[in-house]
Amino acid sequence: MKFSAKKILQFNLILLIFAAFADAQSRHSAKSTIDSDGTILSVVATRASESKEPIKLENLYLYENDIEQKIKNLSFDPSPSKIVVLVDNSQTIRADVEALKKATMEFAYEIFEGDQLFVIGYDEKAEIIQEWSDDAKKIETSIATFRKQGNPYLFDALNSTVSEILMPLMPGTRKTAVILISDGLDRGSKTSFDKILGQLQNQNITIYALQIPDRTGGAYRRNQPKAPEVIKQLTEGTGGKIFPIEEAQTAAKFIADELRKSRYLLSYQPTNTSSYDARRLFVIADEGILVRTKKAQPPNVK
């Protein structure tokens, strides 16, 4: 278990109750989603102009490993978001505690009705700071526990976030995102970078980042990308975006708006490709439409 014992016992009990109910209710629906809808992607699509005309299926073109795929359905997704704010609390991060608090609170101010935040701080372990909430005052009180100590086990923290916080919400909740407040440095995780990126892509979890200046000075990292490249690959690989931490207010408004107003669910049945191999994804759109999605579909291998 990656989370600290401080809150994990209470939280695990909640998860066990939820999981038992969800398992009984959703086994059939999870299977039918795969069978009837094929592969489902979360896609961000906006018009470059001020036009409010809906974006339609025929406006987008999807390629898998350079082979065009027939899009089966495209539907606007106005549902509320479940957003985890994952904050690097390690000793040498180049941001003070007050800056980390301020950046986190910007999201508490900007989320829409129905959206909820879950705040986690991590160093060598991930600690629940605030469970799902839309109450800005409650979140402000909770983040008083932010502190700087230890080394950043980023990939382990992401792994715990996916497996213990976000996956129990699925398949009922499709709109999930992680706001990573970090410089991308990992120093000691047992989870590999490739594994966690694959997990995020497989679950359609979007990573947005508030990037903190690199504490390593671009130093080489053995068996993993350099810290800034970690941020780039996590965001671009999952269809997210990067913002400097100094622009936290702008970032929070942009991300909250994008999740509520510009998210679509795209479904297709892959053809001429193998689900047992990693598949590169590429989506383009008609002129005047901006579109973004994850860059790959991981192999369907247990």
Protein Blocks (a to p, Z undefined) as FASTA:
>chain_A
ZZdfklmmmmmmmmmmmmmmmmmmmmmmmmmmmmmnopadddddddfblcfbdcdfklpc
cdeehiacddfbdcddfbdcdddddddfbfklccdfklmmmmmmmmmmmpcehiacdddd
dfkbccdfbdcdfbfklmmmmmmmgccedjddfklmmmmmmmmmmmmmpmkbmbdcdddd
dehiachiabdfklmmmmmmmnopacdddddddfklopacehiacfklmmmmmmmmnopa
cddfklmmmmmmmmmmmmmmmcccdddddehiafkbccdddddddehiacdddfbdcddd
ZZ
